[in-house]
């Protein structure tokens, strides 16, 4: 976690003050949950997918379906049996927040710090 914070600080996305961490103005659109382009949901969904695919090789080798994998994948896309319209909209927000605008902002920051 400390290494990630070091990278984010180097890129000018966060600042540290004692034991607290805050988002810089450049990062607020992407890191503040109240903003529509926040990428926090992306990381939550990526963690679900990572957990779901963790044992994929084992399940592929014995040709048995992995119900936990299917469930986690559906949940990450807002398609589980208990999914709501908000789940689907949330996934759409993830896609929107992690598309071209995010990539462009990232590369501008990299160019500025290279």
C-alpha positions, 0 to 999 in steps of 0.5 A: 500500500505504501508503494502505491501511495508513493506512486500516486504522490509522485504523479501529483494525485495525492498529498500526505500530511502526517498520517492523512492522505488527500486527493489533489485538485488534479485527482479529485474528479477521479478519486472523490466518490461524490464525483461522477467520474470516480474510479473507485467502483472500477477497483471494487469490480476489478477485485471481484473479478480477481477473486473470481478468476483466482482458481480458473486454471484448476476449474479449466483443467477438470472441466467443471463449472465454477459457480463462484466464478460465475456469480462473481463475474455476474455481480461485477457486471451488475447481472446477478439475480439480485442485481438492481437498476442501480447495479447496472448504472453503477457499472456504466459509470465505471466504464464511463469513468475509466474510458478515454478521459481517464487515459488522457489525464493519466498520460498528461500527468506522466508527460508532465513528470517525465 
